Amino acid sequence: MRVANLDFAAAAETLNAAGTLNRGSESLLGRLAGVYALLDAMPSEGPRLQEPSRFTRLVAEVEERNPACGDFYRALGGTFDLARRYPLASRYYRAAVERMPRDPAGYGVLGMTYMRLGEEIEAKRWLDEAFERDPVQVRVSNTLKVLDVLQDYAV
């Protein structure tokens, strides 16, 4: 909730405290990496740093431990989603799908993010894939129905 309120410093404190209990949780580490990126500026967005940022170090640590760290990237994308940084969210949701292609959850959140960005064609592609992998996803099903209605609208 602190991320949604744009209180990134408080979110970092909470996540670091939770990390003392379970430092191996990829979901927790993904959220923490997202908060670090929001606090420190993404490596590609800010000035070049001499030392790797907290974000870069954490990503490298997780990828070294588990190259198929889809949960990490989905949580990272979710942090950017909560902070309303949708282009960044889509980038990391896509990384989650690439690393764990059998996990249907990544496809749905990626499609929903493209809907927020107004990219209906890309959204439909990912939502169709999500629905094929998990046909009981009500939110995905309903969004596909909305896209069917929007198909007849002019851009």
N, C-alpha and C positions, 0 to 999 in steps of 0.2 A: 504494500500500500504506500510505503514511503516513496517508492520510485514513481508511482502514479501521481503523487503530490509534488514531484520534482525535488524531493528532499534527499539528494543522493548521498550526502555525508552521513545522515542518520541511517540510511539503508546500508551503507558500508559498515557502520558500527554493528548493526544488527546481524548482518551476514557474517562478519568476522567472528562475532560471539557464537553464532551457530556453527561456524567452521571449527571451533574448538571441540565440539561434540562429534562432528562427522566431516572431517576434512576430505574424505574420499568421495563425497556425493557430487556427481557431475552436475546435477541440477543446481545445487548450491553454488558450486564453482562457476557455472555459467552465469548465474545472476550476479555473483561478485565481479566477474570479469566485465559484465555490462556496466555495472555501477562504476568500476574503475575507469572504463572508457568514457563514461559520461562526466566523471569528475576531472579526468586528466586530459581529455580530448583524444580522439582516435589517432593512432599513428599517422594515418594518411590525411587527417584533417588539421593537425596542429603542426607546430614547428618541429623540425627534426631534433630529436633528443640524442645526446651522446650515449646515454645508457638506455637499455630497453625499459619501456614503461611497465607499470604494474600489470596492465592489460596484456601486453606482449609476453611478459614472463609467465603469467598464469595460463595463457593459451598454450605456450610451449610446454609447460609442465603437464597439462592435461593431455595434449596430443602425444607426448612421449609415453605417458602411462597407458593410453588407450587411443590408438589411431582411429578407431571407429566410434568416436565420442559424440554420437548424434544427440544424446540427452544434453550434453554440455552446450552444443550449438543451438538446440531448440530453446533451452533456458536463456541463453545469451540473446537470441532473437526475441524471446518473450520480454526480456528486460527493456530492449529498445522499443518494443511494441507498447509496453506500459508507459514509457516516456514519450510516446508519440513520435518516435524517430523511425517512421515506417520504411524508408529506403534501407536503412541499416538493418532493421528487423528482417526485411525480405532477403538481404544478403546472407544473414546467419541462419535463417530458416532453410534457405536453399542448401547451405553447407550441412545442415542436419540431415536433410534428405539424401544428399550425396554420400554421407558417411553411414547412414542407416536406411538404405532404400526399402527395406521390408517393414519399417515402422510406419503405419498409416497416419499417425498423428501429425507428422511433419508436413505431409502433403496438404492437409486441411488448413493448418495455420498459415502456410505459405499462400494458399489460394485466398484466404480471408484477408491477408495483408495486401495482396494485389487488388482486392476489391476496395480497400481503404485508399489505395493509391489511384483508383479510377482506371486501372488497367484490366478491363473486363475480359479481353481475349486471353491474357496470361492467367487471370484468375480462373477462368473456365477450364483451361488446360489442367491446372493443378487440382481444382476441385473435382473434376471428372476422375482424375487419378485417385484422389482420396476416397471418393464414393465407390469406385471399383474395388478398392482394397478393404473398405469398411462401410458396407451399405446401410448400416444402422445409425450412422452419424446424422442426427436430425438437423443440426446446424448446417452441415455441408449440403444435405438434401434440399433444405429450404432455400439456401443461397443459390443453388443450381436452378431452382424454380424461378427465383427472381431474375437470374440471368436469362432464362428463356423468355420472360416478359420483356426484358430490356433489349433483347435481340432485335425487336421490331422498331425500336426507337431510333431516331436520327441522332448522330453525334453532334 
